[in-house]
Amino acid sequence: MKIKEVSEQISAGVIESFQKHGFKYRKTNTDFIRKGDQADHVFKMFYYKEDDGTITIKPEIIIHVHSIEDVYRSVSESNENPYLTLGNYLSEIAEYNGDEVNFRKRPIKYWLIEDENDIEYLVKIIPKYLKEDMLPYFEENSTIKRVDELLNKYPEKMTVHNYMYPDRVNIAIIAAKLNNNPNYEELVDIYEKNMIDAEENSKKQFYRLKDFLATDKYQKS
């Protein structure tokens, strides 16, 4: 089996379900995207060919809140930054039990493709995941206020909604600032302490962002 053939079969099998909800398929990215005025929603499948000839897929769901990522982009020195507002692998989101205090990142659950039967199975279950997990997640968590709530409720805890450092930290303080969070300064202090062991480039980006948010320039991003 070839990745191209498998991805084409899966996308063709589920595309109608996504189109009903305003998504478009991007073949080059192997993802479905729904663009909105305030946020974009993405379901992406990462395909990998294993040594034994099987194919594994890591499904991921992502929310891009435009106003937050515009600020992030304005201070970033890297064009390769993912600018992921919220998101995680589908299994993490689908199986999350709401326990924010005790959340721990678990090994990624892959989808394994060994033969045509596996492809047919995914074509059946992906629309189910779309209806039961993806759409509710997208619809509930696509505002600045909601991002602020999700990322800053427990600033010293890992979160299922964005576990990537330093991106989680940067997205969190942008959301807090844009949402006029009364605890903004306290949050910045907490995240600054957590950045002590970060790579030097990550620290520089955090401090550039901190300084930028201290001005009124962020309101014009």
C-alpha positions in Angstrom: 0.0 0.0 0.0 1.1 3.5 -0.7 0.4 6.5 1.5 -1.0 8.5 -1.5 -3.5 5.8 -2.4 -4.6 5.2 1.2 -5.0 9.0 1.9 -7.1 9.4 -1.3 -9.4 6.5 -0.4 -10.0 7.7 3.1 -10.5 11.3 2.1 -12.9 10.3 -0.7 -14.8 8.1 1.7 -15.4 10.8 4.4 -15.4 14.0 2.3 -19.2 14.2 2.1 -19.6 14.1 5.9 -17.2 17.0 6.2 -18.6 19.1 3.4 -22.0 19.0 5.0 -20.4 21.0 7.8 -18.5 23.5 5.7 -15.1 21.8 5.5 -12.9 21.6 2.4 -10.3 19.0 1.8 -6.7 20.1 1.2 -5.0 17.2 -0.6 -1.5 18.5 -0.1 -2.0 18.9 3.6 -4.1 15.8 4.0 -6.5 17.7 6.1 -10.0 19.1 6.2 -10.4 22.8 7.0 -13.4 25.0 7.8 -12.6 28.7 7.6 -14.5 31.2 9.6 -14.4 35.0 10.4 -13.1 34.4 13.9 -11.5 31.0 13.7 -10.5 28.1 11.5 -11.1 24.5 12.3 -8.8 21.7 11.1 -8.8 17.9 11.1 -5.5 16.7 9.9 -4.2 13.2 9.3 -0.4 12.5 9.5 0.5 9.5 7.4 3.6 7.3 8.1 4.9 4.3 6.2 6.4 1.7 8.6 9.2 -0.7 7.8 6.8 -3.6 7.6 4.8 -2.0 4.9 1.9 -1.0 7.1 0.7 2.6 7.4 0.0 4.5 10.6 -2.1 7.7 10.8 -2.0 10.2 13.6 -5.3 12.2 13.6 -5.1 15.7 15.0 -7.7 18.5 15.5 -6.7 22.1 15.6 -8.4 25.5 16.3 -6.8 28.7 14.9 -8.3 31.8 16.5 -7.3 34.6 14.1 -7.0 37.5 16.6 -4.8 35.5 18.9 -2.5 34.1 16.2 -2.2 37.5 14.5 -0.6 38.8 17.7 1.7 35.8 18.0 2.7 36.0 14.4 3.6 39.7 14.8 6.4 39.0 17.3 7.6 35.6 16.0 10.9 35.5 14.2 10.1 32.1 12.7 7.8 31.5 9.7 7.7 27.8 10.7 5.8 28.4 13.9 2.7 26.3 14.0 0.5 29.0 15.5 -1.7 26.4 17.1 -4.3 28.1 19.4 -5.9 24.9 20.7 -5.7 21.3 19.7 -4.3 17.9 20.3 -4.4 14.4 18.8 -7.9 13.2 18.4 -7.6 10.4 20.9 -6.6 12.8 23.6 -9.6 15.1 23.0 -12.1 12.3 22.5 -11.0 10.4 25.6 -10.5 13.5 27.8 -12.6 13.2 31.0 -12.6 16.8 32.0 -10.1 16.4 34.9 -7.9 19.4 34.3 -6.0 19.1 37.5 -4.8 15.5 36.9 -4.4 15.5 33.1 -1.3 13.7 31.9 -0.2 13.4 28.3 -0.5 9.8 27.1 1.2 7.9 24.3 -0.4 8.9 20.9 -3.0 6.4 19.6 -2.4 5.7 16.0 -4.7 4.3 13.4 -3.1 1.3 11.8 -3.7 0.4 8.1 -2.8 -3.1 7.2 -5.4 -3.8 4.4 -8.5 -2.6 2.7 -10.6 -3.6 5.7 -8.9 -1.0 7.9 -9.6 1.7 5.3 -13.2 0.8 5.2 -13.4 0.8 9.0 -11.9 4.3 9.2 -14.3 5.6 6.6 -17.1 4.5 8.9 -15.7 5.8 12.2 -14.2 9.2 11.2 -17.7 10.7 10.5 -18.7 9.5 13.9 -15.7 11.2 15.5 -16.6 14.3 13.5 -20.2 14.4 14.9 -19.5 13.3 18.5 -16.1 14.9 19.2 -14.8 17.3 16.6 -17.8 19.5 16.0 -18.6 20.0 19.7 -15.0 20.8 20.4 -14.8 23.3 17.6 -18.1 24.9 18.4 -17.4 25.3 22.2 -13.8 26.5 22.1 -13.3 29.0 19.3 -13.5 32.3 21.1 -10.8 34.4 22.9 -12.8 34.1 26.1 -12.9 30.3 25.9 -9.2 30.0 25.1 -8.4 32.2 28.1 -10.5 30.0 30.3 -9.1 26.7 29.0 -5.4 27.7 29.1 -5.3 29.9 32.2 -7.5 28.2 34.7 -4.6 26.1 35.9 -1.5 27.8 34.5 0.9 25.5 36.2 -0.7 22.3 35.0 -0.4 20.6 31.7 -3.5 21.0 29.6 -5.1 18.7 27.0 -6.0 21.8 24.9 -2.4 22.8 24.1 0.5 21.0 25.7 3.2 22.4 23.4 5.7 24.7 25.2 6.4 27.5 24.7 3.4 27.9 22.4 0.9 27.2 25.2 2.4 29.9 27.4 2.4 32.5 24.6 -1.1 31.7 23.4 -2.3 31.8 27.0 -1.0 35.3 27.8 -2.2 36.6 24.5 -5.7 35.3 25.2 -5.6 36.7 28.8 -4.6 40.1 27.5 -7.2 40.2 24.7 -9.9 39.0 27.2 -8.9 41.6 29.8 -8.3 38.9 32.3 -7.9 40.7 35.7 -5.2 38.1 36.7 -3.1 38.9 33.6 0.0 40.1 35.5 -0.1 37.2 37.9 -0.4 34.8 34.9 2.6 36.3 33.2 4.7 35.9 36.4 3.7 32.3 36.7 4.5 31.5 33.0 7.8 33.4 33.2 8.9 31.2 36.1 8.0 28.2 34.1 10.2 29.4 31.2 13.4 29.2 33.3 14.5 25.9 31.7 13.2 26.7 28.2 15.5 27.0 25.2 17.1 30.4 24.8 15.1 31.1 21.6 11.9 30.3 23.3 12.7 32.6 26.1 13.5 35.4 23.7 10.2 34.9 22.0 8.3 35.0 25.3 10.0 38.2 26.4 9.4 39.9 23.0 5.7 39.0 23.4 5.5 40.2 27.0 7.0 43.5 26.0 4.7 43.8 23.0 1.6 43.1 25.1 2.7 45.9 27.5 2.1 48.4 24.7 -1.0 49.2 22.8 0.4 47.8 19.5 -1.2 44.5 20.1 -4.6 46.1 19.6 -3.7 46.9 16.0 -2.4 43.5 15.0 
